[in-house]
Amino acid sequence: MICETTEGLSSSSVRELDRIAAERYGVPRLLLMENAGRVAARAVHEVFERESWSAVWCIAGTSDNGGDACVVARHLHERSVPIFLSFLGDPGASRSEESRLQAGAACRAGLPWALDGHIAAADRRRELPSRTLIVDGIIGLGLSEAPRGVAGSWIESLCWHPSIALDLPSGLDADQGEAPGAVLPARRTVTFGAIKRGLTRGIGPKISGEILVADIGWPRRALEDAGPNLA
């Protein structure tokens, strides 16, 4: 079920809904991630076909956003979309078990993937078809400071290219709509479960493009339980 909100939910409220869904109603985070990625894959596929792109390049960071990107890549591969998946860190060292499991499933699906954290974005671009659509799974909800290291350099390098963001454009603060450092503007943002507050504030509306809210399977009763505390 989608949480209907015009101002957007805070990152803490989103995490609380995930917790309630898992602990009270037996809907695990892995299933929520799978649902999110499946809906996002449909949205990406729609753009891919309508605009005649040559390929899709999913970029997976080390947070849950990277796990979402792995699900998108796997589902697009099953639809026979030319797909490439880049990991910006060791997929076996992702921050959550769910992301590690999704990375493993994507790697076993037979799609082309690479551990590209050490490769310059310019070098990777030369290896891909010219009309390649980017799926941004670099940071998402987990931003706490200006993007640094591999993630920061890739965000800066990809600003030139059309992208579809998963949950939030990477580099955008989920709560205030600010960009403390590099940010990757999106032509479309597939946000999960509810509009995030950062998409409605600050520069959020300007850099998020068309916003699609995906139903990831939060139980109705979980929304009712959390309702008084959602902010």
N, C-alpha and C positions, 0 to 999 in steps of 0.2 A: 504494500500500500504506500502511496505517496503522501508525505506530510505537506499539506497545503499551507504555505506561508508566503506573504508578499515581501516581508523584510528580510527573510532568510534565517536559517538556523546557524547558531555558533558551532564551532568545531567540537566543543565540549558536549553540546546537545546531541550531535551526530554520534559521537562515541558512546554516549549514554544509551541511545536507542539501539546501537549495535549490541551493547552489553545486555540490555533487557531482553532483546530478541533471542539471544543465545541462552542466557541463564534461566529465564522464566518460561520461554516458549519453545526451546529446543531448536531454534533456527540458527545454525552455526555461522560464524563469520565467513567460513569457506564458501557456504552456499550463497551468502549475500554477495561475496566477491564474484562468484560465478554468474549470478544473475546480473550484476552490474556490467560485467564484461560482455555478456551475451547481448544485452540491450544496446550497449555502445557499439558492438560489432555491426548490428543492424543499421545503426545510424551512419556509421562509416561506410558501409556497403552502399547505402542509398546515395551518398555523395559520390562515391567511387563510380557508380554506374551512370548517374545523371550527368556527371561532368567529364566522363571518359578519361579518368586517370589511368596511368600505365601500371602503377604498383602502389602498395601501401608499405610504409616503413614505421613500425611500432618501436618506440624507444622506452625501455623499462628502467626506471631508477631502482633504488634499493628499499623503497618504502612500499606500503600497500598499493600505492598508485602503480608501481611496477608490476605487481601481481595482476591488477586490472588490465594492464597492457598485454600481459601474457595471455589472458583469456581472450581478449580481442583478437590477437594474432592467431590463436588456435582456431577460433570460430571463422575467421576470414579465410584461413587456409582450407578449412572444410568446405567453404563455398568456392574454392578454386581461384581465389583472388591472389595474384602475384604478391607475396608478402615477404618482408624481411624484418627480423626481430633483433634489436641490439640491446644488450645488457650493459648498463653503465657501472656495474660492479659485479662481484661474484654472485651469481644467482643463488648459490648455496648458502650465502651469508646474508640474505635479505632479513629485514628486521622482524618479520613475522613468519610463523609456520605456514600460514595461508599463502603468503607470497612465494615461499620456497616450494610448496606443493604445486602451485600454478606454474611456476617456472619450469619445474620438472616435467609437468604434463605438456607444456609447450615444446620443450626440447625433444620429447619423445614422439611428438605428432608428425615429425618429418619435415617441418618447415625450415627454411634457412635461418640460422641465428648465429650470433657471434658475441663474444665478450669484447666489446668495443670501447671500454672506458679509456684505454690508452691510445686510441686512434683518433687523429684529428678529424673533426667533422668535415672539413673540406676534402680530405682523402676519401671518406666514405661517400660523400655526395658524388664524386666522380665515378663511383662504381654502380650507381643506381640510375634507372631510367630518368629522363629529364622531368617527366610528369609523374612525380612520386608524391603522394599525399602523406604527411606526417601525422602520426598519432602520438600525442604528448602524454606519456606516463612517467615523467621524470620526477616530479615532486608531489603535486596535488595538495591534499589537505594538510600534509605534515610540515609545512614551512614554518620555521621558527626564527629564521634570520636570513640575511641575504645569501642567495645560493653561492656556494663556494666550490672549489676544486673542479672535478669532472662535470658535475651537474651545472655549475655556473658557466663554465666555458662552452658547454653544448647549448645551453639556452641562448647565450650570446651569438653563437654561430648559426643558429637555426631561425633567428628572428626574421630572416628574409623569406622564409618558405611557408606556404599555407599549411595550417595545422588544425587538427581537431583535438581539443583538450579533454582529458578524462577527469571529471569532477571539478577541477579548477585549472586555469592556465598556470603552468609552472612558474613560480616566482611571485604569484599573487597571494597576499595574506588572506586566509580564509575568513577572518573576522572583521577586519577593518577595510579591506579592499585597497590596501596599499602595496607598493612594490619596493621593498627595502634594497633591492639590487636588480639584477637582470630579470626580465620577465619575458615569457614567450606568448605573444598575442595569438588568439585563436579566432578562426572564422566561425567555428561552432564549438560549444562546450556541452558535453553530455555530463550533467551533474547527477549524483546518485541519491535517491531517496527524497531529497528536498533541495530547494534553492539554498545555497550557502550565503551567509551574510555578506561575505566579501564580494560576491557577484553583483550586489545591489548598491554597494558603497564605493566611494573614492573613484579609482580608475577602473573598477570592476566592470561596469557596464560598457566602457569604451573598448576594453581589450578582450571581452569574452565572446563577442559575436552573437550568433543565434544560440539561445540556451534551450536545451532539451532536458527535462527532468525525467529520469528513468526510475521506474518502479523496481526496486531491488528485493522486495519481499519482506519488508518490515511488517510483522503482524499488526492488524488493526488494534488488538488489545495492548500491544507494546506501545503504540502511539497514545492510546488512552491512559495507560499507566504513567507515561513520561510527560503527558500533556501539561500538568501544572508547573513542571520544572523546565520546560523547553524555553530556550531564549536564544 
